[in-house]
Amino acid sequence: MNNLDKGDLVYVPSSVTLYCPDDHGNIKKYVKLSKPTNLLITSVSDKTYEVFYEGQKWIVHKDKTYEVL
């Protein structure tokens, strides 16, 4: 499960936190989702996906997401 690739959609439930790191890996901003949403994966790492949300790229932990069937 959660073995998705760039270009796939991922379901993210409400109350999940997305974050945006700076160039040094520190969190510069974050947002807690108020409603569930499907997001486009733009990059894949070991434990996280980079997703496109409201015109920006954000990071979400894989264990907080579900595959869109």
PDB file of N, CA, C and O in Angstrom:
ATOM      1  N   MET A   1       0.837  -1.187   0.000  1.00  0.00           N
ATOM      2  CA  MET A   1       0.000   0.000   0.000  1.00  0.00           C
ATOM      3  C   MET A   1       0.881   1.250   0.000  1.00  0.00           C
ATOM      4  O   MET A   1       2.017   1.214   0.474  1.00  0.00           O
ATOM      5  N   ASN A   2       0.366   2.329  -0.521  1.00  0.00           N
ATOM      6  CA  ASN A   2       1.086   3.600  -0.618  1.00  0.00           C
ATOM      7  C   ASN A   2       2.380   3.479  -1.399  1.00  0.00           C
ATOM      8  O   ASN A   2       3.365   4.146  -1.084  1.00  0.00           O
ATOM      9  N   ASN A   3       2.382   2.625  -2.421  1.00  0.00           N
ATOM     10  CA  ASN A   3       3.533   2.501  -3.303  1.00  0.00           C
ATOM     11  C   ASN A   3       3.193   3.220  -4.610  1.00  0.00           C
ATOM     12  O   ASN A   3       3.107   2.598  -5.669  1.00  0.00           O
ATOM     13  N   LEU A   4       3.005   4.526  -4.520  1.00  0.00           N
ATOM     14  CA  LEU A   4       2.561   5.332  -5.645  1.00  0.00           C
ATOM     15  C   LEU A   4       3.728   6.060  -6.290  1.00  0.00           C
ATOM     16  O   LEU A   4       4.815   6.143  -5.718  1.00  0.00           O
ATOM     17  N   ASP A   5       3.494   6.584  -7.482  1.00  0.00           N
ATOM     18  CA  ASP A   5       4.532   7.263  -8.246  1.00  0.00           C
ATOM     19  C   ASP A   5       4.131   8.695  -8.574  1.00  0.00           C
ATOM     20  O   ASP A   5       2.981   9.093  -8.390  1.00  0.00           O
ATOM     21  N   LYS A   6       5.091   9.451  -9.058  1.00  0.00           N
ATOM     22  CA  LYS A   6       4.861  10.808  -9.525  1.00  0.00           C
ATOM     23  C   LYS A   6       3.758  10.783 -10.586  1.00  0.00           C
ATOM     24  O   LYS A   6       3.776   9.952 -11.494  1.00  0.00           O
ATOM     25  N   GLY A   7       2.800  11.705 -10.459  1.00  0.00           N
ATOM     26  CA  GLY A   7       1.686  11.771 -11.398  1.00  0.00           C
ATOM     27  C   GLY A   7       0.436  11.076 -10.925  1.00  0.00           C
ATOM     28  O   GLY A   7      -0.632  11.278 -11.502  1.00  0.00           O
ATOM     29  N   ASP A   8       0.534  10.249  -9.878  1.00  0.00           N
ATOM     30  CA  ASP A   8      -0.637   9.575  -9.309  1.00  0.00           C
ATOM     31  C   ASP A   8      -1.387  10.519  -8.381  1.00  0.00           C
ATOM     32  O   ASP A   8      -0.832  11.497  -7.881  1.00  0.00           O
ATOM     33  N   LEU A   9      -2.667  10.204  -8.160  1.00  0.00           N
ATOM     34  CA  LEU A   9      -3.445  10.930  -7.164  1.00  0.00           C
ATOM     35  C   LEU A   9      -3.404  10.180  -5.850  1.00  0.00           C
ATOM     36  O   LEU A   9      -3.365   8.950  -5.821  1.00  0.00           O
ATOM     37  N   VAL A  10      -3.412  10.935  -4.763  1.00  0.00           N
ATOM     38  CA  VAL A  10      -3.419  10.358  -3.429  1.00  0.00           C
ATOM     39  C   VAL A  10      -4.539  11.028  -2.642  1.00  0.00           C
ATOM     40  O   VAL A  10      -4.737  12.239  -2.743  1.00  0.00           O
ATOM     41  N   TYR A  11      -5.271  10.237  -1.856  1.00  0.00           N
ATOM     42  CA  TYR A  11      -6.340  10.744  -1.009  1.00  0.00           C
ATOM     43  C   TYR A  11      -5.748  11.117   0.345  1.00  0.00           C
ATOM     44  O   TYR A  11      -5.061  10.313   0.975  1.00  0.00           O
ATOM     45  N   VAL A  12      -6.021  12.340   0.786  1.00  0.00           N
ATOM     46  CA  VAL A  12      -5.524  12.812   2.080  1.00  0.00           C
ATOM     47  C   VAL A  12      -6.738  13.217   2.920  1.00  0.00           C
ATOM     48  O   VAL A  12      -7.468  14.130   2.535  1.00  0.00           O
ATOM     49  N   PRO A  13      -6.969  12.557   4.060  1.00  0.00           N
ATOM     50  CA  PRO A  13      -8.121  12.870   4.908  1.00  0.00           C
ATOM     51  C   PRO A  13      -8.014  14.255   5.550  1.00  0.00           C
ATOM     52  O   PRO A  13      -6.950  14.872   5.568  1.00  0.00           O
ATOM     53  N   SER A  14      -9.141  14.719   6.072  1.00  0.00           N
ATOM     54  CA  SER A  14      -9.136  15.987   6.804  1.00  0.00           C
ATOM     55  C   SER A  14      -8.278  15.855   8.056  1.00  0.00           C
ATOM     56  O   SER A  14      -8.057  14.751   8.553  1.00  0.00           O
ATOM     57  N   SER A  15      -7.804  16.973   8.554  1.00  0.00           N
ATOM     58  CA  SER A  15      -6.968  17.073   9.752  1.00  0.00           C
ATOM     59  C   SER A  15      -5.531  16.605   9.555  1.00  0.00           C
ATOM     60  O   SER A  15      -4.757  16.601  10.511  1.00  0.00           O
ATOM     61  N   VAL A  16      -5.155  16.210   8.341  1.00  0.00           N
ATOM     62  CA  VAL A  16      -3.766  15.860   8.053  1.00  0.00           C
ATOM     63  C   VAL A  16      -2.994  17.158   7.810  1.00  0.00           C
ATOM     64  O   VAL A  16      -3.507  18.078   7.172  1.00  0.00           O
ATOM     65  N   THR A  17      -1.780  17.229   8.313  1.00  0.00           N
ATOM     66  CA  THR A  17      -0.944  18.421   8.151  1.00  0.00           C
ATOM     67  C   THR A  17      -0.004  18.256   6.963  1.00  0.00           C
ATOM     68  O   THR A  17       0.722  17.268   6.851  1.00  0.00           O
ATOM     69  N   LEU A  18      -0.037  19.251   6.081  1.00  0.00           N
ATOM     70  CA  LEU A  18       0.919  19.356   4.985  1.00  0.00           C
ATOM     71  C   LEU A  18       1.943  20.399   5.401  1.00  0.00           C
ATOM     72  O   LEU A  18       1.596  21.370   6.073  1.00  0.00           O
ATOM     73  N   TYR A  19       3.194  20.214   5.015  1.00  0.00           N
ATOM     74  CA  TYR A  19       4.187  21.216   5.372  1.00  0.00           C
ATOM     75  C   TYR A  19       5.105  21.528   4.206  1.00  0.00           C
ATOM     76  O   TYR A  19       5.256  20.733   3.278  1.00  0.00           O
ATOM     77  N   CYS A  20       5.714  22.703   4.275  1.00  0.00           N
ATOM     78  CA  CYS A  20       6.598  23.187   3.226  1.00  0.00           C
ATOM     79  C   CYS A  20       7.952  23.500   3.856  1.00  0.00           C
ATOM     80  O   CYS A  20       8.059  24.428   4.657  1.00  0.00           O
ATOM     81  N   PRO A  21       8.984  22.738   3.504  1.00  0.00           N
ATOM     82  CA  PRO A  21      10.306  22.971   4.090  1.00  0.00           C
ATOM     83  C   PRO A  21      11.065  24.084   3.359  1.00  0.00           C
ATOM     84  O   PRO A  21      10.808  24.359   2.187  1.00  0.00           O
ATOM     85  N   ASP A  22      11.999  24.716   4.066  1.00  0.00           N
ATOM     86  CA  ASP A  22      12.895  25.679   3.422  1.00  0.00           C
ATOM     87  C   ASP A  22      14.075  24.934   2.820  1.00  0.00           C
ATOM     88  O   ASP A  22      14.084  23.703   2.798  1.00  0.00           O
ATOM     89  N   ASP A  23      15.059  25.658   2.337  1.00  0.00           N
ATOM     90  CA  ASP A  23      16.221  25.042   1.686  1.00  0.00           C
ATOM     91  C   ASP A  23      17.085  24.204   2.624  1.00  0.00           C
ATOM     92  O   ASP A  23      17.887  23.391   2.167  1.00  0.00           O
ATOM     93  N   HIS A  24      16.926  24.397   3.933  1.00  0.00           N
ATOM     94  CA  HIS A  24      17.715  23.672   4.935  1.00  0.00           C
ATOM     95  C   HIS A  24      16.942  22.515   5.564  1.00  0.00           C
ATOM     96  O   HIS A  24      17.451  21.849   6.466  1.00  0.00           O
ATOM     97  N   GLY A  25      15.704  22.269   5.092  1.00  0.00           N
ATOM     98  CA  GLY A  25      14.902  21.182   5.628  1.00  0.00           C
ATOM     99  C   GLY A  25      14.043  21.557   6.818  1.00  0.00           C
ATOM    100  O   GLY A  25      13.331  20.708   7.354  1.00  0.00           O
ATOM    101  N   ASN A  26      14.094  22.814   7.243  1.00  0.00           N
ATOM    102  CA  ASN A  26      13.250  23.281   8.341  1.00  0.00           C
ATOM    103  C   ASN A  26      11.860  23.624   7.804  1.00  0.00           C
ATOM    104  O   ASN A  26      11.723  24.044   6.655  1.00  0.00           O
ATOM    105  N   ILE A  27      10.843  23.448   8.625  1.00  0.00           N
ATOM    106  CA  ILE A  27       9.488  23.760   8.205  1.00  0.00           C
ATOM    107  C   ILE A  27       9.304  25.277   8.201  1.00  0.00           C
ATOM    108  O   ILE A  27       9.456  25.932   9.232  1.00  0.00           O
ATOM    109  N   LYS A  28       8.972  25.831   7.019  1.00  0.00           N
ATOM    110  CA  LYS A  28       8.759  27.271   6.940  1.00  0.00           C
ATOM    111  C   LYS A  28       7.282  27.634   7.005  1.00  0.00           C
ATOM    112  O   LYS A  28       6.936  28.747   7.401  1.00  0.00           O
ATOM    113  N   LYS A  29       6.397  26.695   6.615  1.00  0.00           N
ATOM    114  CA  LYS A  29       4.960  26.900   6.769  1.00  0.00           C
ATOM    115  C   LYS A  29       4.262  25.544   6.726  1.00  0.00           C
ATOM    116  O   LYS A  29       4.818  24.559   6.240  1.00  0.00           O
ATOM    117  N   TYR A  30       3.039  25.512   7.243  1.00  0.00           N
ATOM    118  CA  TYR A  30       2.262  24.285   7.242  1.00  0.00           C
ATOM    119  C   TYR A  30       0.781  24.622   7.179  1.00  0.00           C
ATOM    120  O   TYR A  30       0.378  25.750   7.462  1.00  0.00           O
ATOM    121  N   VAL A  31      -0.012  23.650   6.812  1.00  0.00           N
ATOM    122  CA  VAL A  31      -1.452  23.808   6.744  1.00  0.00           C
ATOM    123  C   VAL A  31      -2.094  22.491   7.187  1.00  0.00           C
ATOM    124  O   VAL A  31      -1.636  21.410   6.817  1.00  0.00           O
ATOM    125  N   LYS A  32      -3.146  22.598   7.973  1.00  0.00           N
ATOM    126  CA  LYS A  32      -3.920  21.427   8.401  1.00  0.00           C
ATOM    127  C   LYS A  32      -5.195  21.401   7.554  1.00  0.00           C
ATOM    128  O   LYS A  32      -5.973  22.355   7.565  1.00  0.00           O
ATOM    129  N   LEU A  33      -5.399  20.315   6.829  1.00  0.00           N
ATOM    130  CA  LEU A  33      -6.539  20.239   5.922  1.00  0.00           C
ATOM    131  C   LEU A  33      -7.861  20.256   6.685  1.00  0.00           C
ATOM    132  O   LEU A  33      -8.035  19.522   7.658  1.00  0.00           O
ATOM    133  N   SER A  34      -8.786  21.098   6.236  1.00  0.00           N
ATOM    134  CA  SER A  34     -10.092  21.187   6.882  1.00  0.00           C
ATOM    135  C   SER A  34     -11.091  20.206   6.276  1.00  0.00           C
ATOM    136  O   SER A  34     -12.133  19.928   6.870  1.00  0.00           O
ATOM    137  N   LYS A  35     -10.771  19.681   5.087  1.00  0.00           N
ATOM    138  CA  LYS A  35     -11.635  18.684   4.453  1.00  0.00           C
ATOM    139  C   LYS A  35     -10.761  17.700   3.676  1.00  0.00           C
ATOM    140  O   LYS A  35      -9.649  18.044   3.274  1.00  0.00           O
ATOM    141  N   PRO A  36     -11.250  16.491   3.463  1.00  0.00           N
ATOM    142  CA  PRO A  36     -10.468  15.509   2.713  1.00  0.00           C
ATOM    143  C   PRO A  36     -10.312  15.957   1.263  1.00  0.00           C
ATOM    144  O   PRO A  36     -11.175  16.649   0.724  1.00  0.00           O
ATOM    145  N   THR A  37      -9.214  15.561   0.642  1.00  0.00           N
ATOM    146  CA  THR A  37      -8.965  15.977  -0.732  1.00  0.00           C
ATOM    147  C   THR A  37      -8.064  14.984  -1.455  1.00  0.00           C
ATOM    148  O   THR A  37      -7.301  14.250  -0.827  1.00  0.00           O
ATOM    149  N   ASN A  38      -8.158  14.969  -2.772  1.00  0.00           N
ATOM    150  CA  ASN A  38      -7.250  14.201  -3.617  1.00  0.00           C
ATOM    151  C   ASN A  38      -6.176  15.143  -4.118  1.00  0.00           C
ATOM    152  O   ASN A  38      -6.487  16.230  -4.606  1.00  0.00           O
ATOM    153  N   LEU A  39      -4.917  14.750  -4.008  1.00  0.00           N
ATOM    154  CA  LEU A  39      -3.805  15.598  -4.398  1.00  0.00           C
ATOM    155  C   LEU A  39      -2.905  14.869  -5.388  1.00  0.00           C
ATOM    156  O   LEU A  39      -2.772  13.647  -5.339  1.00  0.00           O
ATOM    157  N   LEU A  40      -2.291  15.631  -6.284  1.00  0.00           N
ATOM    158  CA  LEU A  40      -1.373  15.103  -7.280  1.00  0.00           C
ATOM    159  C   LEU A  40       0.018  14.953  -6.682  1.00  0.00           C
ATOM    160  O   LEU A  40       0.544  15.897  -6.094  1.00  0.00           O
ATOM    161  N   ILE A  41       0.613  13.780  -6.826  1.00  0.00           N
ATOM    162  CA  ILE A  41       1.978  13.543  -6.349  1.00  0.00           C
ATOM    163  C   ILE A  41       2.958  14.116  -7.370  1.00  0.00           C
ATOM    164  O   ILE A  41       2.905  13.775  -8.552  1.00  0.00           O
ATOM    165  N   THR A  42       3.856  14.992  -6.904  1.00  0.00           N
ATOM    166  CA  THR A  42       4.854  15.599  -7.787  1.00  0.00           C
ATOM    167  C   THR A  42       6.246  15.027  -7.559  1.00  0.00           C
ATOM    168  O   THR A  42       7.132  15.206  -8.395  1.00  0.00           O
ATOM    169  N   SER A  43       6.450  14.337  -6.433  1.00  0.00           N
ATOM    170  CA  SER A  43       7.738  13.711  -6.133  1.00  0.00           C
ATOM    171  C   SER A  43       7.535  12.683  -5.029  1.00  0.00           C
ATOM    172  O   SER A  43       6.638  12.825  -4.198  1.00  0.00           O
ATOM    173  N   VAL A  44       8.376  11.642  -5.023  1.00  0.00           N
ATOM    174  CA  VAL A  44       8.270  10.567  -4.035  1.00  0.00           C
ATOM    175  C   VAL A  44       9.598  10.413  -3.304  1.00  0.00           C
ATOM    176  O   VAL A  44      10.653  10.347  -3.934  1.00  0.00           O
ATOM    177  N   SER A  45       9.547  10.354  -1.970  1.00  0.00           N
ATOM    178  CA  SER A  45      10.711  10.053  -1.134  1.00  0.00           C
ATOM    179  C   SER A  45      10.421   8.784  -0.348  1.00  0.00           C
ATOM    180  O   SER A  45       9.367   8.174  -0.526  1.00  0.00           O
ATOM    181  N   ASP A  46      11.342   8.378   0.519  1.00  0.00           N
ATOM    182  CA  ASP A  46      11.155   7.149   1.296  1.00  0.00           C
ATOM    183  C   ASP A  46       9.893   7.167   2.149  1.00  0.00           C
ATOM    184  O   ASP A  46       9.114   6.214   2.127  1.00  0.00           O
ATOM    185  N   LYS A  47       9.687   8.244   2.900  1.00  0.00           N
ATOM    186  CA  LYS A  47       8.575   8.310   3.849  1.00  0.00           C
ATOM    187  C   LYS A  47       7.542   9.375   3.523  1.00  0.00           C
ATOM    188  O   LYS A  47       6.530   9.480   4.217  1.00  0.00           O
ATOM    189  N   THR A  48       7.777  10.173   2.474  1.00  0.00           N
ATOM    190  CA  THR A  48       6.874  11.286   2.163  1.00  0.00           C
ATOM    191  C   THR A  48       6.575  11.377   0.679  1.00  0.00           C
ATOM    192  O   THR A  48       7.292  10.830  -0.159  1.00  0.00           O
ATOM    193  N   TYR A  49       5.488  12.090   0.378  1.00  0.00           N
ATOM    194  CA  TYR A  49       5.171  12.504  -0.973  1.00  0.00           C
ATOM    195  C   TYR A  49       5.229  14.021  -1.019  1.00  0.00           C
ATOM    196  O   TYR A  49       4.855  14.693  -0.058  1.00  0.00           O
ATOM    197  N   GLU A  50       5.698  14.556  -2.133  1.00  0.00           N
ATOM    198  CA  GLU A  50       5.524  15.970  -2.407  1.00  0.00           C
ATOM    199  C   GLU A  50       4.247  16.042  -3.242  1.00  0.00           C
ATOM    200  O   GLU A  50       4.118  15.341  -4.246  1.00  0.00           O
ATOM    201  N   VAL A  51       3.301  16.889  -2.826  1.00  0.00           N
ATOM    202  CA  VAL A  51       2.001  16.983  -3.488  1.00  0.00           C
ATOM    203  C   VAL A  51       1.719  18.430  -3.881  1.00  0.00           C
ATOM    204  O   VAL A  51       2.314  19.361  -3.338  1.00  0.00           O
ATOM    205  N   PHE A  52       0.809  18.604  -4.826  1.00  0.00           N
ATOM    206  CA  PHE A  52       0.416  19.926  -5.292  1.00  0.00           C
ATOM    207  C   PHE A  52      -0.907  20.287  -4.634  1.00  0.00           C
ATOM    208  O   PHE A  52      -1.906  19.594  -4.826  1.00  0.00           O
ATOM    209  N   TYR A  53      -0.920  21.373  -3.854  1.00  0.00           N
ATOM    210  CA  TYR A  53      -2.105  21.805  -3.119  1.00  0.00           C
ATOM    211  C   TYR A  53      -2.203  23.323  -3.187  1.00  0.00           C
ATOM    212  O   TYR A  53      -1.272  24.030  -2.799  1.00  0.00           O
ATOM    213  N   GLU A  54      -3.333  23.818  -3.681  1.00  0.00           N
ATOM    214  CA  GLU A  54      -3.609  25.253  -3.790  1.00  0.00           C
ATOM    215  C   GLU A  54      -2.457  26.026  -4.436  1.00  0.00           C
ATOM    216  O   GLU A  54      -2.039  27.071  -3.937  1.00  0.00           O
ATOM    217  N   GLY A  55      -1.956  25.499  -5.551  1.00  0.00           N
ATOM    218  CA  GLY A  55      -0.945  26.194  -6.333  1.00  0.00           C
ATOM    219  C   GLY A  55       0.481  26.105  -5.835  1.00  0.00           C
ATOM    220  O   GLY A  55       1.368  26.763  -6.378  1.00  0.00           O
ATOM    221  N   GLN A  56       0.721  25.291  -4.797  1.00  0.00           N
ATOM    222  CA  GLN A  56       2.063  25.154  -4.239  1.00  0.00           C
ATOM    223  C   GLN A  56       2.389  23.687  -3.989  1.00  0.00           C
ATOM    224  O   GLN A  56       1.499  22.841  -3.908  1.00  0.00           O
ATOM    225  N   LYS A  57       3.684  23.404  -3.868  1.00  0.00           N
ATOM    226  CA  LYS A  57       4.130  22.055  -3.538  1.00  0.00           C
ATOM    227  C   LYS A  57       4.295  21.932  -2.032  1.00  0.00           C
ATOM    228  O   LYS A  57       4.894  22.792  -1.387  1.00  0.00           O
ATOM    229  N   TRP A  58       3.748  20.839  -1.474  1.00  0.00           N
ATOM    230  CA  TRP A  58       3.771  20.567  -0.041  1.00  0.00           C
ATOM    231  C   TRP A  58       4.262  19.154   0.179  1.00  0.00           C
ATOM    232  O   TRP A  58       4.291  18.349  -0.751  1.00  0.00           O
ATOM    233  N   ILE A  59       4.652  18.848   1.415  1.00  0.00           N
ATOM    234  CA  ILE A  59       5.082  17.513   1.807  1.00  0.00           C
ATOM    235  C   ILE A  59       4.016  16.892   2.720  1.00  0.00           C
ATOM    236  O   ILE A  59       3.474  17.559   3.601  1.00  0.00           O
ATOM    237  N   VAL A  60       3.729  15.608   2.494  1.00  0.00           N
ATOM    238  CA  VAL A  60       2.811  14.866   3.351  1.00  0.00           C
ATOM    239  C   VAL A  60       3.433  13.495   3.619  1.00  0.00           C
ATOM    240  O   VAL A  60       4.040  12.904   2.727  1.00  0.00           O
ATOM    241  N   HIS A  61       3.285  12.996   4.827  1.00  0.00           N
ATOM    242  CA  HIS A  61       3.801  11.672   5.184  1.00  0.00           C
ATOM    243  C   HIS A  61       2.957  10.596   4.504  1.00  0.00           C
ATOM    244  O   HIS A  61       1.729  10.674   4.491  1.00  0.00           O
ATOM    245  N   LYS A  62       3.625   9.600   3.946  1.00  0.00           N
ATOM    246  CA  LYS A  62       2.936   8.517   3.245  1.00  0.00           C
ATOM    247  C   LYS A  62       1.919   7.801   4.121  1.00  0.00           C
ATOM    248  O   LYS A  62       0.858   7.400   3.641  1.00  0.00           O
ATOM    249  N   ASP A  63       2.235   7.637   5.405  1.00  0.00           N
ATOM    250  CA  ASP A  63       1.332   6.890   6.290  1.00  0.00           C
ATOM    251  C   ASP A  63       0.044   7.645   6.607  1.00  0.00           C
ATOM    252  O   ASP A  63      -0.828   7.106   7.288  1.00  0.00           O
ATOM    253  N   LYS A  64      -0.093   8.874   6.128  1.00  0.00           N
ATOM    254  CA  LYS A  64      -1.314   9.671   6.319  1.00  0.00           C
ATOM    255  C   LYS A  64      -2.162   9.705   5.055  1.00  0.00           C
ATOM    256  O   LYS A  64      -3.176  10.401   5.005  1.00  0.00           O
ATOM    257  N   THR A  65      -1.748   8.948   4.020  1.00  0.00           N
ATOM    258  CA  THR A  65      -2.428   9.001   2.733  1.00  0.00           C
ATOM    259  C   THR A  65      -2.981   7.639   2.334  1.00  0.00           C
ATOM    260  O   THR A  65      -2.629   6.607   2.905  1.00  0.00           O
ATOM    261  N   TYR A  66      -3.863   7.673   1.330  1.00  0.00           N
ATOM    262  CA  TYR A  66      -4.470   6.460   0.793  1.00  0.00           C
ATOM    263  C   TYR A  66      -4.470   6.516  -0.718  1.00  0.00           C
ATOM    264  O   TYR A  66      -4.589   7.591  -1.306  1.00  0.00           O
ATOM    265  N   GLU A  67      -4.337   5.371  -1.343  1.00  0.00           N
ATOM    266  CA  GLU A  67      -4.372   5.288  -2.798  1.00  0.00           C
ATOM    267  C   GLU A  67      -5.761   5.599  -3.308  1.00  0.00           C
ATOM    268  O   GLU A  67      -6.752   5.156  -2.727  1.00  0.00           O
ATOM    269  N   VAL A  68      -5.846   6.364  -4.398  1.00  0.00           N
ATOM    270  CA  VAL A  68      -7.120   6.638  -5.049  1.00  0.00           C
ATOM    271  C   VAL A  68      -7.356   5.518  -6.052  1.00  0.00           C
ATOM    272  O   VAL A  68      -6.545   5.290  -6.949  1.00  0.00           O
ATOM    273  N   LEU A  69      -8.475   4.823  -5.889  1.00  0.00           N
ATOM    274  CA  LEU A  69      -8.786   3.683  -6.771  1.00  0.00           C
ATOM    275  C   LEU A  69      -9.653   4.108  -7.931  1.00  0.00           C
ATOM    276  O   LEU A  69     -10.010   3.280  -8.770  1.00  0.00           O
TER     277      LEU A  69
END
